[in-house]
Amino acid sequence: MSLSQPKVGFVSLGCPKALVDSERILTQLKVEGYDLVPSYDDADVVVVNTCGFIDSAVAESLDAIGEAMAENGKVIVTGCLGKRSEVIREAYPDVLSISGPQDYASVMDAVHTALPPKHDPFIDLVPDYGLKLTPKHYAYLKISEGCNHRCSFCIIPSMRGDLVSRPVDQVLREAEKLVMGGVKELLVVSQDTSAYGVDVKYAEREWHGKAYATRMKALCEGLGELGVWTRLHYVYPYPHVDDIIPLMAEGKILPYLDIPFQHASPRILKLMKRPGAIDKTRERIARWRDICPDITLRSTFIVGFPGETEDDFEELLDFIEEARLDRVGAFAYSPVEGAAANALPDPVPEEVKLERLARFMALQAQISEERLAEKVGTTQRCIIDAIDGELAIARSMADAPEIDGLVQIQDGRDAGLVPGEFVDVEIMGSDEHDLYGEVAYQD
Ligand code: SF4
């Protein structure tokens, strides 16, 4: 047997869903005996997993393909931009193959053609839970693909198709393997987590001798059995989201909800083709906080959507002032090629969009600062992400990796903390994003 294994380079762009696709492909490559290498020079072929969500992501993806072509020359393209193969072919006619998101088989076929595998099952060791691109202690868990909604600003359904849910037993088994591999925090992702299972009519499956429906609540109950943190992302504001709040209050899953509201003016929500009953949303938030007072609410909003008047925008400001959400991301609307919203009348001038975005962010910064200041003097359960000099960099239950704030533990190194460890932290200070504290109790 030759000692030299075929070598593959990998460039992963895009959102957590694309990251999960990358992890699957990397795992399969490793299973088949390919070496994964970090430089173009060392690679026999390069796979680029692209994003095509907004125009800037398309440009970034094309740049990445161009760089791989220039530096290596043997390039396989996959991911969201692969759905628009003509754009790629026009810029780089010599790429070896183009496939869309989740099309692992096409990527593997292309790799096999370019570079036949040399696999020896006796020396190739792959952990049972696969290879991950996130740190060892947290992992994204993709529960479905596609989306049945047709939000007018979004082209994901045309790129990824309608909702396809993974069977609940399969998801729970994957989660269990991740936990056995050292994962302490599971981040549930999809395009629409609350719609989970609707396409398979909530089919029941068995896991550990018990029936579970392919449904968000049953999934959360199953994940709650694993004894690690479970965090829900991309939850669409349906009424049945109410059903999972008691699981948060009972400590089965984290009291954290990432629920993109996008706007608060019923008129704009209608133009966005999103649920428009904002008064019901207000009532629902109040009810969630009654049931689970510690719940952290994260949301995203779009300002300057076509047709947004100053009155609509002020309605949005009133909503965030009243709702006092913990974490908020906001974007100035930018047209996405192929989105229905592009045909809407009355686009908001660029300078007005930016001025509204600045007003929105200033108000939310103040709310965020006040919300975090309320935590000073409390003790927060945290997970350690890294050690940086004397500090341990951690996150509380209220902080998702990459998108939320951090907890800086001043005596983290002296306490001997290590990444992936849970610790109780006494919070002594705060600012607009982060908390600062010292170790109160270590497991
Ligand atoms: S719910 Fe999300 S993925 Fe689905 S159409 Fe709307 S924005 Fe796009």
Residues whose N, C-alpha, C, O or C-beta is under 5 A from the ligand:
A	BS01	SF4	C147 H149 R150 C151 C154 I156 Q191 D192
